Amino acid sequence: MDFTTRFAPSPTGHLHRGHAFSALTAHAAARAAGGRFVLRIEDIDVTRSRPAFEAAIIEDLAWLGLDWETPVRRQSEHLADYHAAIETLRERGLVYRCFRTRKDLAAEAEAIASAPHGRVPAFRGARLSAAEEAERLAAGEAFAWRLSLDAAEAALGGFAGLNFVEEGAGPDGERGPIVAEPRRLGDIVLARKDVGVAYHLAVVLDDALQGVSQVVRGNDLFEAAHIQRLLQALLDLPTPTYRHHRLLTGPDGRRYAKRDRAETLRDLRARGMTAEALRAELGFG
């Protein structure tokens, strides 16, 4: 497989130093290996994604001096691929309908987003009886498709053979061959009505379709590799090598994040910082 990395931002806000560091790290890895660097716009969250943010992402990355292959893959243009994968898993009995309310799901998403490295108590669901499920569907209740870890483990004959290679470092210094532990995240949501397909499913399909051989991203997503490795096995997809990098922090010691209104690249330009100066600050001078 050719050496291919990617940068995959969500157009839900403007890029900040942390994004710049991740994009530059992936781009440098591709150039050092004589490989490919691809850009992917992860805009499946239609409730928060905005075309203006996507345009700003393109502008910011060009300002940083990055180049990438075209056309850019936009997840919103490939929903059929994700729905087909859900259908495949459904036909194999690997997913089930979960009727937790929107409020319940929002609380779960918030817990995942705010927990260190995504570590939250794993959700374990249960299939409803056919009669109860039919009743709730007839009542028009919304549901999410959840991956059944029990069914997945049975289908694979156990999780013992699942592993991935970490060439960077996880949040606790994890490196080298890693035994995947899918149960860390529990029965994850793979699709729901308001957002459609969820992150974990879309990302493994996109990485496979784009030939990504090296996933370069922040170590806050290290935990995600465990469940993504399982999805790769269930969907017969190749497993990339992972290279998780450190997270940048500001003067206050907190990592840069959109939700904390971190200073954006547009802000930096407005106050006169050059791309060369930022690259040097981030170690890419």
Order of alpha helices (4+ residues) and beta strands (2+ residues): beta-alpha-beta-alpha-beta-alpha-beta-alpha-alpha-beta-alpha-beta-beta-beta-beta-alpha-beta-alpha-beta-alpha-alpha
